[in-house]
Amino acid sequence: MKTKITVALTGLNNTDNPGPGVPVIRGIRDSKAFDPRIIGLAYENLEPAIYMEGIVDKTYQVPYPSEGSDVLLQRILDIHEKDPIDVLIPNFDSELYAFMRSEKILEKAGIKTFLPTLEQFEERHKSNLPDFGEKYGLLVPFSRPINRIDEIETLKDDFEYPLMVKGKFYDAFLAYNEEQVRMNYNKISAKWGLPVIIQEFIKGTEVNVVALGDGEGNTIGAVPMRKQYITDKGKAWSGITLDDPKLLDLTHKIIKAMKWRGGMELELVKSIKNELFIIEINPRIPAWVYLAVGAGQNLPEALVKLALGEEVKPFTSYIVGTMFVRYSYDLITNLKEFEKLSTLGEL
C-alpha cells in the first residue's frame, strides 16, 4: 500500500532552459512507495508546469528569494497552514540559501527537507572551486572571480584565450577576446550579480553525473551521462547514460569526502589526455534527472525518503545506453486560469 504524501516543489519553468521541477515530479509520481499530491511553487505565472496535465495538483505563486528570505519563508508557512506540506524540494541554486537558512524553522512547522549544509554549499561554489580542488586532491580548471570591469584588462596575465565567463549561479559563455569578456561580464553581472567567474577553458568532452548523497558519506545513487545535443544556452536536449567507472569512482570520492547531503550534479570535462576536470558542482538535482529514473535509479523518490528519515539502500546498477530526447509541446489553457493565478496567487 502506497503512503499518501504531499510534496511541494519549485523549478516549474520547463522551457529551453528548463528547471528540474517537472522531471523531479515525474520521478515522484513513478514511485512505488508513495501516492503523491504535488504542490507547485511558481515564481512566474507562465511557468509551463502550472498548466501541464498530470504534473501539479495545486499551484501557489511565491515571491522571489531576492525579495528577502523571510518573505519567501512566510509565504511557504502560510501555504502550509492551509495546505499542509510533508516534503519541500527547492530546485534552483539561487533559492537554496534561503531554504537552507530556514531549514530548522521549516522542520519545526512539520515541513521536511533534505538539503546540503551551508558549509557544503559554499565550499563547492564556483568562486571557491580552486580551493575545493586543492583540499580534496581533484583536478579543476584555474579560475578567478572578478568584481570590477577594469579587472578584465589583467586577465591576460593569468589566462589564455579562449576562456569561460560564468555567473555565480547560472550562465556560462566562451569568450575569445577581451571584448567578448566585457560583453558577457555585463550580461551576467546584470542578471546574477557579482562576482563573475573567469575560468580556464579545458578542451575535451563534456560529461555529467547526477548523484544523491545521504549526508553520511554514502552515495545513494549516481548516473553518468554525455550530452548528445546541446542548445544555444548550453543545456542538454538529448543525452545518453555511460558505462564509465572512473566517473562513478570520482563521484563516490567527492560525496564521501564532503559527506554531501542531497542531490548534486557534477559537470566535468574529459580532456584529450583522458583526465577528468571538475567544471562545476551544482548543489541540487539537475533538469535531466528523469534519464536516471528511466535508467533504473529513481533519485527523486529516494530524496523524498531521505527527507522523511527513511532508510534508503544505495542503487547498485543502471541501464547503460538509455537515452532521453526533449521536445517542445504547445499547451492549450484558458485565460481564466492565468487570471486566477495572477490575481489570487493560486490555481
SERO-4910 file (N, C-alpha, C, O; in steps of 0.05 Angstrom, whole numbers):
BEGIN
 pado doro    nc1    nc2    nc3   cac1   cac2   cac3    cc1    cc2    cc3    oc1    oc2    oc3
  Met    A     17    -24      0      0      0      0     18     25      0     36     28     16
  Lys    A     12     43    -18     28     67    -21     21     87      1     -2     89      9
  Thr    A     41    102     10     37    123     30     28    149     17     41    158     -2
  Lys    A      7    161     27     -2    187     16     17    208     27     24    208     51
  Ile    A     25    226      9     44    246     17     40    271      0     33    269    -24
  Thr    A     46    295     12     44    320     -3     72    331     -6     86    336     14
  Val    A     80    335    -31    107    346    -37    104    372    -51     89    374    -71
  Ala    A    118    393    -42    118    419    -55    145    423    -68    166    417    -57
  Leu    A    145    434    -93    169    437   -108    170    463   -123    149    474   -131
  Thr    A    194    474   -127    198    496   -145    210    485   -171    213    461   -175
  Gly    A    217    503   -189    230    495   -214    211    487   -236    217    467   -250
  Leu    A    189    501   -239    168    493   -258    171    504   -286    154    501   -303
  Asn    A    194    518   -291    198    531   -316    209    512   -337    233    512   -343
  Asn    A    192    495   -349    201    474   -367    203    485   -396    188    478   -414
  Thr    A    223    503   -400    227    517   -425    253    507   -438    262    485   -432
  Asp    A    265    523   -456    290    515   -468    313    517   -448    335    508   -454
  Asn    A    308    529   -425    327    530   -403    312    518   -379    305    532   -360
  Pro    A    307    492   -380    287    480   -361    297    479   -332    320    475   -327
  Gly    A    278    482   -314    282    477   -286    279    447   -281    267    433   -297
  Pro    A    289    437   -258    287    409   -252    259    400   -242    254    376   -238
  Gly    A    240    419   -237    215    412   -224    199    390   -238    191    371   -224
  Val    A    195    392   -264    178    372   -278    190    344   -277    176    326   -270
  Pro    A    216    341   -283    227    313   -281    228    302   -253    225    278   -249
  Val    A    232    320   -233    231    311   -205    203    301   -198    199    280   -186
  Ile    A    183    317   -207    155    309   -202    149    282   -216    136    265   -204
  Arg    A    158    279   -241    153    254   -255    165    230   -241    153    209   -239
  Gly    A    189    234   -230    201    212   -215    185    205   -190    182    182   -183
  Ile    A    175    226   -175    159    221   -151    133    207   -159    124    190   -144
  Arg    A    121    216   -181     96    203   -189    100    174   -198     82    158   -197
  Asp    A    124    167   -207    131    140   -214    136    122   -190    140     98   -193
  Ser    A    137    134   -167    145    119   -142    126     96   -137    102     97   -140
  Lys    A    139     74   -128    123     51   -119    117     52    -89    102     36    -79
  Ala    A    129     72    -76    125     75    -47    104     96    -39     92     94    -18
  Phe    A    101    117    -57     85    140    -49     61    144    -68     63    138    -92
  Asp    A     40    154    -57     17    164    -72     17    194    -68      5    205    -49
  Pro    A     31    209    -86     37    237    -80     15    257    -89      2    253   -109
  Arg    A     12    277    -73     -2    301    -82     19    323    -86     35    328    -67
  Ile    A     20    335   -109     42    353   -116     32    382   -115     13    390   -129
  Ile    A     46    398    -99     41    427    -98     64    441   -114     88    438   -107
  Gly    A     57    456   -134     77    472   -149     80    499   -137     60    513   -131
  Leu    A    105    507   -133    111    534   -123    123    550   -146    146    545   -154
  Ala    A    107    569   -156    115    583   -181    124    612   -175    111    626   -159
  Tyr    A    146    619   -187    156    647   -185    143    665   -206    140    689   -202
  Glu    A    136    652   -229    123    667   -251     97    653   -258     95    629   -256
  Asn    A     78    669   -268     52    656   -275     51    644   -303     29    635   -311
  Leu    A     73    644   -317     74    630   -343     93    606   -342    102    597   -364
  Glu    A    100    596   -319    116    572   -318    100    548   -328     79    543   -317
  Pro    A    109    535   -348     93    515   -362     81    493   -345     58    484   -349
  Ala    A     96    483   -325     87    461   -309     61    467   -294     46    449   -286
  Ile    A     55    493   -290     29    500   -277      6    489   -292    -14    481   -281
  Tyr    A      8    489   -319    -15    483   -336    -13    455   -349    -30    447   -364
  Met    A      9    440   -342     12    413   -354     -6    393   -340     -6    392   -315
  Glu    A    -20    378   -355    -38    358   -343    -22    336   -330     -3    325   -341
  Gly    A    -31    329   -306    -19    307   -291      8    313   -278     22    295   -269
  Ile    A     15    338   -277     41    345   -264     36    356   -236     43    343   -216
  Val    A     24    380   -233     18    391   -207    -12    388   -201    -28    390   -219
  Asp    A    -18    384   -175    -46    383   -167    -56    411   -158    -80    417   -160
  Lys    A    -38    427   -149    -44    454   -140    -20    472   -143      3    463   -138
  Thr    A    -24    497   -151     -2    515   -154     -6    540   -136    -28    551   -134
  Tyr    A     16    549   -123     16    574   -108     39    591   -119     61    581   -124
  Gln    A     33    617   -122     54    635   -130     70    643   -105     58    649    -85
  Val    A     96    644   -108    113    652    -85    132    674    -94    138    677   -118
  Pro    A    141    691    -75    159    713    -82    188    703    -88    196    682    -77
  Tyr    A    202    717   -104    230    710   -110    246    713    -84    241    730    -68
  Pro    A    267    696    -81    285    698    -58    298    726    -56    305    734    -34
  Ser    A    301    739    -79    313    766    -79    296    786    -63    306    808    -56
  Glu    A    270    780    -59    253    798    -44    257    794    -14    246    809      3
  Gly    A    274    775     -7    281    770     21    274    742     30    252    732     25
  Ser    A    293    729     44    288    702     53    264    700     71    249    680     70
  Asp    A    260    720     88    238    720    108    211    721     94    192    709    103
  Val    A    210    737     72    185    740     57    178    713     44    155    704     45
  Leu    A    198    700     32    193    674     19    185    653     40    166    638     36
  Leu    A    199    653     63    193    633     84    164    637     94    150    617     98
  Gln    A    156    662     99    130    667    109    108    658     89     88    647     98
  Arg    A    113    662     63     94    652     43     92    622     44     70    611     42
  Ile    A    114    608     47    114    578     49     98    570     74     82    551     72
  Leu    A    103    583     96     89    576    121     59    582    119     42    567    130
  Asp    A     51    603    105     23    610    101      9    588     84    -13    580     89
  Ile    A     23    580     63     13    558     46      9    533     62    -11    519     60
  His    A     30    526     78     30    502     94      7    502    114     -4    481    121
  Glu    A     -1    525    125    -22    527    145    -49    518    133    -65    506    147
  Lys    A    -54    525    108    -80    518     96    -78    493     78    -98    481     71
  Asp    A    -53    486     70    -50    463     52    -24    449     61     -3    453     49
  Pro    A    -26    432     82     -2    421     94     18    407     75     10    391     58
  Ile    A     43    413     78     65    402     62     81    383     79     89    389    101
  Asp    A     86    359     68    103    339     81    132    344     75    149    344     92
  Val    A    138    347     49    166    350     40    167    373     20    151    376      3
  Leu    A    188    389     24    194    412      6    220    407     -9    240    401      3
  Ile    A    219    409    -36    243    405    -52    248    430    -69    236    434    -90
  Pro    A    266    448    -60    274    470    -77    293    461    -99    310    443    -95
  Asn    A    290    472   -123    305    462   -146    323    482   -160    333    477   -182
  Phe    A    327    505   -148    344    526   -160    367    533   -142    363    534   -117
  Asp    A    391    536   -153    414    545   -137    408    571   -122    415    573    -99
  Ser    A    396    589   -136    392    617   -126    373    618   -102    373    638    -88
  Glu    A    357    597    -97    338    597    -75    348    580    -52    336    582    -30
  Leu    A    368    564    -56    377    545    -36    385    558    -10    380    548     12
  Tyr    A    399    580    -12    409    594     12    386    600     31    387    596     55
  Ala    A    364    611     19    341    618     36    329    594     50    322    595     73
  Phe    A    327    571     35    315    548     47    334    533     67    325    522     87
  Met    A    360    534     61    379    522     80    379    537    106    380    525    127
  Arg    A    378    564    104    378    580    128    353    576    145    353    579    169
  Ser    A    331    568    131    305    566    144    298    537    151    276    531    159
  Glu    A    318    519    147    312    490    150    300    483    177    281    467    179
  Lys    A    311    494    198    301    487    225    273    498    230    257    485    243
  Ile    A    267    521    219    240    533    222    220    516    207    198    510    217
  Leu    A    228    507    183    210    490    167    206    463    181    183    453    182
  Glu    A    227    452    192    225    427    206    206    429    230    190    411    235
  Lys    A    208    451    245    191    456    268    162    458    260    144    449    275
  Ala    A    157    469    236    130    471    226    119    445    214     95    443    208
  Gly    A    137    425    212    128    399    201    135    395    172    125    375    160
  Ile    A    151    413    160    159    410    132    187    399    131    206    410    141
  Lys    A    190    375    118    216    362    116    230    371     91    218    375     70
  Thr    A    257    374     94    274    380     71    298    361     73    303    349     93
  Phe    A    314    360     51    339    345     52    359    360     35    361    355     11
  Leu    A    372    379     48    389    399     33    418    397     42    424    387     64
  Pro    A    436    407     26    464    409     35    466    429     58    448    445     63
  Thr    A    487    426     73    493    446     94    503    472     81    512    471     58
  Leu    A    502    494     96    513    519     86    542    517     80    552    528     60
  Glu    A    557    501     96    586    498     92    591    483     65    608    490     50
  Gln    A    575    462     60    578    447     35    571    464     11    584    463     -9
  Phe    A    550    480     14    540    497     -7    562    517    -15    567    521    -39
  Glu    A    575    529      5    595    549     -1    621    537    -11    635    548    -28
  Glu    A    628    513     -1    653    501     -7    655    494    -37    677    497    -49
  Arg    A    633    486    -49    634    478    -77    627    501    -96    624    497   -120
  His    A    624    525    -85    617    548   -102    637    552   -123    661    547   -120
  Lys    A    628    562   -147    647    566   -169    671    583   -162    693    578   -170
  Ser    A    666    604   -146    688    622   -138    708    608   -119    730    618   -116
  Asn    A    700    586   -107    717    572    -88    728    546   -100    741    531    -86
  Leu    A    723    541   -125    730    515   -137    760    509   -136    767    486   -131
  Pro    A    778    528   -141    807    522   -138    814    511   -111    829    492   -108
  Asp    A    804    524    -90    810    515    -62    797    488    -57    809    471    -44
  Phe    A    774    484    -69    760    458    -66    777    436    -79    781    414    -66
  Gly    A    787    441   -103    804    421   -116    829    414   -101    837    391    -99
  Glu    A    841    435    -89    866    431    -74    860    415    -48    876    398    -41
  Lys    A    838    421    -35    831    408    -10    826    378    -14    835    362      3
  Tyr    A    812    371    -36    805    343    -39    822    328    -60    816    305    -67
  Gly    A    843    341    -71    860    329    -90    847    323   -116    850    301   -128
  Leu    A    831    342   -126    816    339   -151    826    359   -172    836    380   -166
  Leu    A    824    351   -198    831    368   -219    809    388   -225    786    380   -230
  Val    A    815    414   -224    796    434   -231    810    455   -249    834    459   -246
  Pro    A    796    468   -267    808    488   -283    816    512   -266    803    518   -246
  Phe    A    837    526   -273    844    550   -259    822    571   -263    812    574   -285
  Ser    A    814    584   -241    793    604   -244    798    628   -225    815    626   -207
  Arg    A    784    649   -230    788    673   -215    763    690   -215    752    695   -236
  Pro    A    752    698   -191    729    715   -191    737    744   -196    758    753   -186
  Ile    A    721    759   -210    726    787   -214    701    803   -206    678    794   -210
  Asn    A    705    827   -195    683    843   -185    682    871   -198    663    886   -193
  Arg    A    701    877   -215    702    903   -229    709    898   -258    725    881   -265
  Ile    A    697    914   -276    702    911   -304    731    918   -312    741    908   -332
  Asp    A    744    935   -296    771    942   -303    791    919   -297    814    920   -306
  Glu    A    782    898   -282    798    875   -278    802    858   -303    821    842   -304
  Ile    A    785    862   -322    786    846   -347    813    850   -361    823    831   -373
  Glu    A    823    874   -360    849    880   -373    872    863   -362    891    858   -376
  Thr    A    869    855   -337    891    840   -324    889    809   -329    907    794   -321
  Leu    A    868    800   -342    864    771   -345    886    759   -362    892    735   -359
  Lys    A    897    774   -380    918    763   -398    943    755   -382    959    739   -393
  Asp    A    945    764   -358    968    756   -341    965    727   -331    985    714   -325
  Asp    A    940    718   -328    934    692   -316    922    672   -336    923    647   -331
  Phe    A    910    681   -358    895    664   -375    904    666   -404    915    686   -412
  Glu    A    898    645   -419    900    645   -448    872    644   -460    854    631   -448
  Tyr    A    867    658   -482    841    656   -495    840    631   -513    861    623   -524
  Pro    A    816    619   -516    791    627   -504    789    619   -474    805    603   -464
  Leu    A    770    632   -460    766    626   -432    736    627   -427    720    637   -443
  Met    A    728    617   -404    699    616   -397    693    639   -378    708    646   -360
  Val    A    669    651   -383    659    673   -366    633    662   -354    614    655   -369
  Lys    A    631    660   -327    609    646   -314    596    664   -293    608    680   -280
  Gly    A    569    660   -290    555    672   -268    557    656   -243    563    632   -244
  Lys    A    553    668   -220    556    654   -195    535    632   -190    539    613   -175
  Phe    A    512    635   -204    491    615   -202    488    600   -229    489    576   -230
  Tyr    A    484    616   -250    478    604   -276    493    619   -298    505    640   -293
  Asp    A    492    609   -322    503    620   -347    533    617   -349    548    621   -329
  Ala    A    541    609   -373    570    606   -379    574    611   -408    559    601   -425
  Phe    A    593    628   -414    599    636   -442    628    633   -448    646    639   -432
  Leu    A    634    623   -472    661    621   -482    669    648   -495    655    657   -513
  Ala    A    691    659   -486    700    685   -497    727    682   -510    745    670   -499
  Tyr    A    730    693   -534    754    691   -550    772    715   -548    795    715   -558
  Asn    A    762    737   -537    778    761   -534    767    778   -512    746    772   -499
  Glu    A    781    800   -506    774    818   -484    746    830   -487    732    833   -468
  Glu    A    739    837   -512    714    850   -517    691    831   -510    670    839   -499
  Gln    A    694    806   -518    673    786   -511    671    781   -481    649    777   -471
  Val    A    693    783   -467    692    781   -438    676    804   -426    659    800   -408
  Arg    A    681    828   -436    666    852   -427    636    849   -431    620    854   -414
  Met    A    629    840   -455    601    837   -462    587    817   -444    565    822   -434
  Asn    A    600    794   -439    588    773   -423    589    781   -393    571    773   -378
  Tyr    A    610    796   -385    611    806   -357    587    823   -351    574    820   -331
  Asn    A    581    842   -370    558    860   -365    532    844   -365    514    850   -348
  Lys    A    529    825   -383    505    809   -385    501    792   -359    478    792   -348
  Ile    A    522    779   -350    520    762   -327    516    777   -301    499    770   -284
  Ser    A    532    799   -297    530    814   -272    503    828   -269    493    830   -247
  Ala    A    491    836   -292    465    848   -290    443    828   -282    424    835   -269
  Lys    A    448    803   -290    428    782   -285    432    768   -258    412    763   -243
  Trp    A    457    762   -251    462    746   -227    479    760   -206    483    749   -184
  Gly    A    488    784   -212    504    798   -192    533    790   -193    542    775   -211
  Leu    A    549    799   -174    578    794   -173    584    774   -151    569    771   -132
  Pro    A    607    760   -153    627    762   -174    620    747   -199    602    730   -199
  Val    A    634    754   -220    633    739   -245    658    721   -245    680    731   -238
  Ile    A    655    696   -253    678    677   -251    691    674   -278    678    668   -298
  Ile    A    717    678   -279    733    673   -303    747    646   -299    760    641   -279
  Gln    A    743    628   -318    753    601   -315    769    592   -340    761    598   -362
  Glu    A    790    578   -335    807    566   -357    789    548   -374    773    532   -363
  Phe    A    792    549   -400    777    532   -418    793    506   -422    816    506   -430
  Ile    A    780    483   -415    792    457   -419    780    444   -444    756    440   -446
  Lys    A    798    438   -463    788    425   -487    784    395   -482    801    382   -472
  Gly    A    760    386   -490    754    358   -486    725    352   -489    710    368   -502
  Thr    A    715    330   -478    688    321   -480    674    327   -453    683    319   -432
  Glu    A    651    341   -455    636    346   -430    619    322   -422    606    309   -439
  Val    A    621    315   -396    605    293   -385    592    303   -359    603    322   -347
  Asn    A    571    291   -351    556    299   -327    548    275   -310    545    253   -321
  Val    A    545    279   -285    536    258   -266    514    270   -249    518    291   -237
  Val    A    491    256   -247    471    263   -227    475    244   -204    478    220   -208
  Ala    A    475    254   -179    480    237   -156    464    246   -132    453    268   -131
  Leu    A    463    228   -112    448    234    -87    465    223    -64    472    200    -63
  Gly    A    471    241    -45    486    233    -21    468    233      3    449    249      5
  Asp    A    474    215     22    457    213     46    466    230     69    454    229     91
  Gly    A    487    246     66    496    263     88    516    250    107    527    262    125
  Glu    A    520    223    103    539    208    119    563    199    104    580    185    114
  Gly    A    565    207     78    587    199     62    581    177     42    598    169     27
  Asn    A    556    168     42    547    146     24    534    157      0    518    176      1
  Thr    A    539    145    -23    526    152    -48    502    134    -52    504    110    -55
  Ile    A    478    146    -51    453    131    -54    449    123    -84    440    101    -90
  Gly    A    457    140   -101    455    134   -130    472    153   -146    477    176   -137
  Ala    A    480    144   -169    496    162   -188    494    151   -216    497    127   -220
  Val    A    487    168   -235    485    160   -263    500    181   -280    494    204   -280
  Pro    A    520    171   -295    535    190   -313    521    191   -340    508    173   -349
  Met    A    525    214   -353    512    220   -379    530    237   -397    545    254   -387
  Arg    A    528    232   -423    541    250   -442    519    264   -458    501    251   -468
  Lys    A    521    290   -461    502    305   -477    505    298   -507    527    298   -518
  Gln    A    482    292   -519    482    286   -548    475    310   -565    484    313   -587
  Tyr    A    458    327   -553    450    352   -567    449    374   -547    437    371   -526
  Ile    A    461    397   -553    463    419   -534    450    444   -547    455    450   -570
  Thr    A    434    458   -531    421    483   -540    441    506   -540    463    503   -530
  Asp    A    432    528   -551    450    552   -550    454    563   -522    472    579   -518
  Lys    A    438    553   -503    442    560   -475    460    540   -460    465    543   -436
  Gly    A    470    521   -476    488    500   -464    473    478   -449    486    463   -435
  Lys    A    447    477   -453    431    456   -439    428    431   -456    426    432   -480
  Ala    A    428    408   -442    425    383   -456    396    379   -466    377    380   -451
  Trp    A    394    376   -493    368    370   -504    365    340   -511    344    330   -517
  Ser    A    387    327   -509    388    298   -512    413    288   -498    434    301   -497
  Gly    A    412    264   -487    435    253   -473    433    222   -470    411    211   -475
  Ile    A    455    210   -463    456    181   -462    472    172   -437    493    184   -432
  Thr    A    463    152   -423    478    142   -400    503    128   -408    504    115   -429
  Leu    A    524    130   -392    551    120   -399    559     97   -380    551     97   -357
  Asp    A    576     80   -390    589     60   -373    617     71   -368    635     67   -385
  Asp    A    621     85   -346    647     98   -341    654     96   -311    646    113   -296
  Pro    A    668     74   -303    675     71   -275    691     94   -263    688    100   -239
  Lys    A    708    107   -280    724    130   -269    705    153   -260    711    165   -239
  Leu    A    684    158   -275    665    179   -268    651    172   -241    648    188   -224
  Leu    A    643    147   -239    629    138   -215    648    138   -191    640    146   -169
  Asp    A    673    129   -195    692    129   -172    697    158   -163    699    163   -139
  Leu    A    699    177   -182    704    205   -174    680    216   -159    683    230   -139
  Thr    A    655    209   -168    631    218   -154    630    207   -125    624    222   -107
  His    A    636    181   -122    636    169    -95    657    182    -78    652    187    -54
  Lys    A    680    189    -89    702    202    -74    693    229    -64    698    236    -40
  Ile    A    680    245    -81    671    272    -73    650    270    -51    651    285    -32
  Ile    A    630    253    -55    608    251    -36    618    241     -9    609    250     12
  Lys    A    636    222    -10    648    211     15    664    232     30    662    235     54
  Ala    A    680    247     15    698    268     27    682    291     39    688    300     61
  Met    A    661    299     24    645    322     33    622    314     52    611    331     66
  Lys    A    616    288     53    592    278     66    567    293     55    551    304     70
  Trp    A    566    294     29    546    310     15    518    301     23    512    278     25
  Arg    A    501    321     27    473    316     35    454    326     13    452    351     10
  Gly    A    440    309      0    421    317    -21    430    310    -49    449    295    -53
  Gly    A    416    322    -68    422    318    -96    445    335   -105    450    356    -94
  Met    A    459    326   -126    480    342   -138    484    335   -167    476    313   -176
  Glu    A    495    353   -182    504    348   -209    533    355   -212    541    378   -206
  Leu    A    549    337   -222    577    342   -228    578    349   -258    569    333   -275
  Glu    A    590    371   -265    596    378   -292    626    375   -296    642    388   -282
  Leu    A    634    358   -315    663    352   -318    670    354   -348    653    352   -366
  Val    A    696    356   -352    707    354   -379    729    332   -379    747    333   -362
  Lys    A    726    313   -397    746    293   -400    766    303   -421    759    305   -445
  Ser    A    790    311   -413    809    324   -430    820    305   -451    815    281   -451
  Ile    A    835    316   -470    846    299   -492    867    280   -480    875    261   -493
  Lys    A    876    286   -455    895    267   -442    880    247   -424    892    233   -409
  Asn    A    853    248   -427    835    230   -412    835    235   -382    830    218   -366
  Glu    A    840    261   -375    838    269   -347    811    282   -342    800    295   -360
  Leu    A    800    278   -318    774    289   -311    777    314   -296    787    314   -273
  Phe    A    768    337   -307    768    362   -294    740    369   -285    721    368   -300
  Ile    A    737    377   -260    711    385   -249    706    415   -257    722    432   -249
  Ile    A    686    420   -272    679    447   -282    661    460   -262    664    484   -255
  Glu    A    640    445   -253    621    456   -234    610    434   -217    609    411   -225
  Ile    A    602    440   -193    586    422   -176    560    437   -169    560    455   -152
  Asn    A    539    429   -181    513    441   -176    500    428   -152    498    403   -151
  Pro    A    490    444   -133    481    433   -107    452    424   -106    439    426    -86
  Arg    A    442    413   -128    415    403   -129    411    384   -153    429    382   -169
  Ile    A    388    372   -154    383    353   -176    381    369   -202    368    390   -203
  Pro    A    393    359   -224    391    373   -249    366    367   -265    350    349   -258
  Ala    A    361    383   -286    337    381   -302    335    355   -318    314    348   -328
  Trp    A    358    341   -321    358    316   -337    355    291   -319    361    269   -328
  Val    A    347    295   -294    346    273   -275    327    250   -283    331    227   -274
  Tyr    A    307    256   -300    289    234   -308    303    213   -325    293    191   -327
  Leu    A    326    220   -336    342    199   -350    351    178   -330    351    155   -336
  Ala    A    359    187   -306    367    168   -285    344    151   -277    347    127   -272
  Val    A    320    163   -275    296    147   -268    291    126   -289    287    103   -283
  Gly    A    293    134   -315    289    116   -337    310     94   -338    305     72   -348
  Ala    A    334    100   -328    356     80   -328    355     62   -304    373     45   -301
  Gly    A    336     66   -286    333     48   -263    340     59   -236    339     44   -216
  Gln    A    346     85   -234    352     97   -208    332    121   -203    336    142   -214
  Asn    A    311    116   -188    292    137   -182    302    155   -159    295    151   -136
  Leu    A    320    173   -166    333    190   -146    313    210   -133    316    215   -109
  Pro    A    293    221   -148    273    238   -134    258    223   -112    253    234    -90
  Glu    A    250    198   -117    236    182    -97    255    178    -73    247    180    -50
  Ala    A    280    171    -78    300    166    -57    304    192    -40    307    190    -16
  Leu    A    304    215    -54    307    240    -40    284    245    -20    289    254      2
  Val    A    260    239    -29    236    242    -11    239    224     13    233    232     35
  Lys    A    247    199      8    251    180     30    272    190     50    268    188     75
  Leu    A    294    201     40    314    212     58    304    235     74    309    238     98
  Ala    A    288    252     62    276    275     76    258    266     98    256    279    119
  Leu    A    244    244     94    226    233    114    240    216    136    228    206    154
  Gly    A    267    213    133    282    198    152    281    168    148    288    153    166
  Glu    A    272    159    125    270    131    119    298    120    111    314    134    100
  Glu    A    302     95    116    326     81    107    325     77     77    305     67     67
  Val    A    346     84     63    347     81     34    372     65     27    394     73     33
  Lys    A    368     43     13    390     27      4    402     39    -22    386     46    -39
  Pro    A    428     40    -24    440     51    -48    433     34    -73    431     10    -72
  Phe    A    430     48    -95    427     35   -121    453     22   -129    475     34   -124
  Thr    A    452     -1   -141    477    -15   -148    482    -16   -178    503    -25   -187
  Ser    A    462     -8   -194    466    -10   -223    446      9   -237    428     20   -225
  Tyr    A    451     13   -263    433     28   -280    436     17   -309    456      3   -314
  Ile    A    418     24   -326    419     13   -353    436     31   -371    428     54   -376
  Val    A    458     21   -380    476     37   -398    463     39   -425    452     19   -435
  Gly    A    466     62   -438    455     65   -465    427     76   -465    414     77   -486
  Thr    A    416     83   -441    389     95   -440    392    124   -450    410    138   -442
  Met    A    373    132   -467    374    159   -478    350    176   -470    329    164   -464
  Phe    A    353    202   -470    330    220   -468    331    240   -491    353    247   -500
  Val    A    308    248   -500    306    269   -521    284    288   -512    261    279   -508
  Arg    A    290    313   -508    269    333   -501    254    342   -526    264    339   -548
  Tyr    A    230    352   -521    214    362   -543    197    386   -534    192    389   -510
  Ser    A    189    402   -553    171    424   -547    142    416   -552    136    399   -569
  Tyr    A    124    427   -536     96    419   -538     79    443   -532     83    457   -511
  Asp    A     59    449   -548     42    472   -544     19    465   -525      2    449   -532
  Leu    A     19    477   -502     -2    473   -483    -25    492   -488    -21    516   -493
  Ile    A    -49    482   -488    -73    499   -491    -86    502   -464    -93    482   -451
  Thr    A    -90    527   -455   -103    531   -430   -122    555   -433   -123    568   -454
  Asn    A   -137    561   -412   -157    582   -413   -147    607   -399   -133    605   -378
  Leu    A   -153    630   -410   -145    655   -398   -154    658   -369   -140    670   -352
  Lys    A   -177    646   -362   -187    647   -335   -168    635   -315   -165    645   -292
  Glu    A   -154    613   -323   -135    601   -305   -111    619   -300   -102    622   -277
  Phe    A   -102    632   -321    -79    651   -319    -87    674   -301    -72    682   -284
  Glu    A   -111    684   -305   -121    707   -289   -124    699   -260   -118    715   -242
  Lys    A   -134    675   -255   -137    666   -227   -111    665   -212   -109    673   -189
  Leu    A    -90    654   -225    -64    652   -213    -53    680   -208    -41    686   -188
  Ser    A    -57    698   -228    -46    725   -227    -59    741   -205    -45    757   -192
  Thr    A    -85    738   -201    -99    754   -181   -100    742   -153    -98    756   -133
  Leu    A   -104    716   -152   -107    702   -126    -81    690   -115    -78    685    -92
  Gly    A    -61    686   -134    -36    674   -126    -37    644   -122    -19    632   -111
  Glu    A    -59    632   -132    -61    603   -131    -79    592   -153    -96    607   -163
  Leu    A    -76    567   -160    -92    555   -181    -95    526   -175   -108    511   -190
***
